[in-house]
């Protein structure tokens, strides 16, 4: 086991590993196996995965989503119920249904603690643009053309999202 190559799905743990282990490891394995699907008609502006979790509550962009609603963007939420008026909550849905909804969506917002979550990877496969707060741009290493870096707290140019 000690002489074998160690495979990591992402590079989240890389900073905690010794150089010796890093040398015999392969990182971002899951990113190397993504296959981008064909684009189809996109009629949902935003699909957002929301999870009520004490570690994520301060990181979630509630105000940005409220601004999207005010600007008449169609926002669909999967996972836990997001209590914002005019957001369509779908709850927990089957993966096949989620895949169909993602393929019809234009944008999503990446979770700041892990911008390469399974949800985000599925969005990349389905040609969904992923919005990441600018202060986390250093985390964007792969599929850079699929990410849109914005300052979510000060963002005002909603025409940029409509094109």
N, C-alpha and C positions, 0 to 999 in steps of 0.2 A: 504493500500500500504506500509506503514512504517514497518509493521510486516512481510511482505512477503519476501521470499528469492529473491535476485537479481542475475540474471544469466548473466555472461559476456562471450562472445565468445572466448576472449583471456585474457591475463593478462597485456596488455599494459597500462591500466589505474590504475592498482593496487597501484602504488607508489603515486598516487594523492588522494587516498581514505583514510578516517579515519579508525582506527582500528575497530570502532563500525560497520561501513559499511562492512569492510572486513569479519568480523565474520559471518554476515548473507548473504554472497555472495558466489557464485560458479563461479570459474574461469576456463578458457580453455574448456568450454562446447563443442565447435566445435571440439576440438582435441579428445575428448572422443568418438565421433561418427564416426570416420574415419574407413572405411572398405578397407583394402588393396586388390587390384585386383590381379589376377593370372599373373605371369610374362609371357611375350611373347618375341619373337625375337626383339632385340634392334639394329636398324641400323642407328640411329641418335645419334651422340656423345653428342651434347648439344642443349637444347631448352631454349631459354632465352626470358623472358617477358621484353620488353623495353618500357618505357614510358617517353617521353620528358616532364619533369616537373622541374621547377626551383629549387625545394627543393631536387631533386634527382640527378641532373647533376654531382655534385661533388662526389657522392657516387657510381656512376656506374663504373664498372671495364673495361673501354675501352681498356687499355693496355693489360690486361689479355686476352681479347677476340682476340686482334690482335696476341698475342703469340699463341693462339689456332689455328688460321688460318694458321700461318706460319708452325706450326707442323702438318698441314693437318687434323685437326679435322673438322668434318662436323657440322656447327653451323647454327641453324634455329632460327629466331627471329620472335616473334609474338608481335603485338601491333604497336607502331609507327615504322617508318622506321629507321633502324640503318645504318648510312652511313659508313660502313666498307666494303671494297672490299672482295668479295667471301663469304659474309654472305648471306644466303637465307632469305629474308624478306617475310613473309606471310601476314603481315598486321593484321587487326582485322578479326578474323575468328569465326565461330559458335562454341559453346561449345562442341558439339558432335565431330567436326573435331579436336578441340584442344585436347580433351580426347584421340583420336586415335594417334595423334602425340606425346603426352606425353607418352603414353604406349610404343611407339617405341624409346623413348629417354633414354639415359644412365644418363645424368647429367643436372643440371641446376644451376644457381647462384642465391642465395637468396638475396633479397633486404635488405640492412643493417638496414633500419629503422623498418622493420617488417618482420622477417624471417618466420613468420607463416601467410603470406598473403594467399588469396584464391588460387592464382596460385601455391604457394608452397604446400599448403594442397592437391591440385589436383595432384601435382607431387608425393607427398608421397603415395597417393592412387594408383598411376600408377607405383610404384617401381622405381622412378627416384631418384638418389642420389643427395642431395642438398649440394652445396658447399657454405660454409660460411667463411668469412674472420676470421682468428684466433682471431683478437682483439674483435670480437663479440661472442666468444664462450660462454660467460655467458648467452646469450639469448637462447641457445639450452637447453631446459628442457625436452621436450617430443620427442619421436621417435629418440633418439640419434643415433641409428644404421642407420638411413636414412641420416645422415649429415656427411659431410667430411670437417674438419677444415683445411684450408690452409692459408698461408700468400700470398695473391694474388699479392702483389707488388714484392715479391722476389721469387716466385714459379718458379722452373726450372725442377722438376722431372716429366715430362709428361708421363713417363712409368707407374707411379702410377695411372694415369687416364685411361690407356689402359687395365688394368686387370679387 
